[in-house]
Amino acid sequence: MAIPNPTTIPLRRSAAAGLKRMYTIIHMKKTTNDLRLGLSALACLIALLLSSSAPLLAQNVRGGSVGDPTALLDLQSTSKGLLLPRMSSAERSAIVNPAEGLLIYNTNLGCIELNIGSSASPKWGCILAMNGRIAGIDCGAAVLSDSLIVATTNRVDVTIPYTGGNGSFYTGQAVASTGVTGLTAELLSGAFANGSGSLTYTITGVPSAKGTASFALSVGGQTCTLSLPVSGCGAFVGIGQWKEFMCHNLGANTSADPFLPGWELIGNYYQWGRNPGCFGRDGIDDVNPCSSPVYGAAGPWGATTANDNAGGITGWGPSAPDGAWLDDVKTANDPCPAGFRVPTKVQWDGLANESINPPVFFGTWADMSNNYSSGIRFGNALFLPAAGQRSFGGSLISRASNGAYWSSTVSGTSAREFRMTPQGTYTFFVSSRSFGNLIRCVAE
């Protein structure tokens, strides 16, 4: 509503009285003199209205002389401000059918609130506050959307609850991890809820090790330390039986992403029951550095056929005897590092269970000596490349069309292997112990 200029009030009252008098005189028309008197009154009234038009037109300005023509109300001052109705959240909520666009100052939240809903269903929100504020944040109740896995690129969300939000805005932030380094927690800019709510941080990066990644968070005037576990690679080997596996094959490039197919992930080929001190080369791509007998073959050292080491290995050795590897105990010949061992057939059986480790197939599965695209990811934390095997004489067969991994389990004079094909995975295959297969170590 326009604020009237006090100087115009008497003028408007005089105009109203004159108009009433004029109506009475003209309407009655009793005498000529009365008519003349009425016309004189009308002329005076017009003059009165003309003399008062300036203050009437200026009623949209308060505190100045000239108002903005586009403004219904123009408040002008260099020493005073506009004071909105001040009330608590409870008092605001008690307003009956508040108009859409209604403004108040909320003394609980410390902000100007606007009803962006309807009169029947009001929805209040802060449109101006000095800083977004919360009363508390609980990092201990954080919920992680997926596991953080060592040595690979991660992107997961973590949701953290808070209380006492004032409905105002907060700025985005990026916080680097400590403890296990290499990760960043990023929060995009947004607004707190009025009361309780949650913040979503996105965790990205490549963890430097297994362990705990910690993030010192400070937001909305509150702080907490977010601690997240970083696990190794692994899979289920039975219902509810999670087992850690090494992220790479023995002999592979451990700095390579273990979930990104490539020649760096292949590793060396081992005869069953052996822990070779030298891995043979075919004499075509490179000179064989090993003397006879040779119990293992080197994996590729590049992406081309000039580096695939696909030929036979001079001096390829005979099979290992019984007891070289055992199911119930790690033997001295087991090539896996401390804390790990060659998996048993039973453990491979569990890994092959698609109901607990849903497989995702990668690559073309075309048999080529320099095809490194094939492999299977089991669940979300283990990838095994399909890189064929070494047959009699150490020659490479079936690279990328299947993958063969040793178990510690024997079968007569042969040994059990875990076989991967484009059709699925199998644990009933047996191979000569003199064949060269890949090794993926499992935690003891």
Buried (B, 14 or more C-beta within 10 A) or exposed (E): EEEEBEEBEEBBEBBEEBBEBBEEBBEEEEEEEBBEBBEEBBEBBEEBBEEBEEBBEBBBBBEEEEBEEEEEBBBEEEEEEEEEEEBEBEBBEEBEEBEBEBBBBBEBBBBBBBBEEEEEEBEBBBBEBEEBBBBEBEBEEBEBEEBBBBBBEBEBEBEBBBBBBBBBBBEEBEBEBEBBBBBBBEBEEBBBBBBBBBBBBBBBBBBBBBEBBBBBBEBBBBEBEBBBEBBBBBBBBBEEEBBBBBBBBBBBBBEBBBBEBBBBBBBBBBBBBBBBEBBBBBEBBEEBEBEEEBBBBBBBBEEEBEBBBBBBBBBBBEBBEEEBBBBEEBBEBBBBEEEBBBBBBBBBBBBBBEEBBEBEBBBEBEBBBBBBBBBBBBBBBBBBBBBBBBBEEBBBBBBBBBBBBBBBBBBEEBBBBBBBBBEEBBBEBBBEBBBBBBBBBBBE
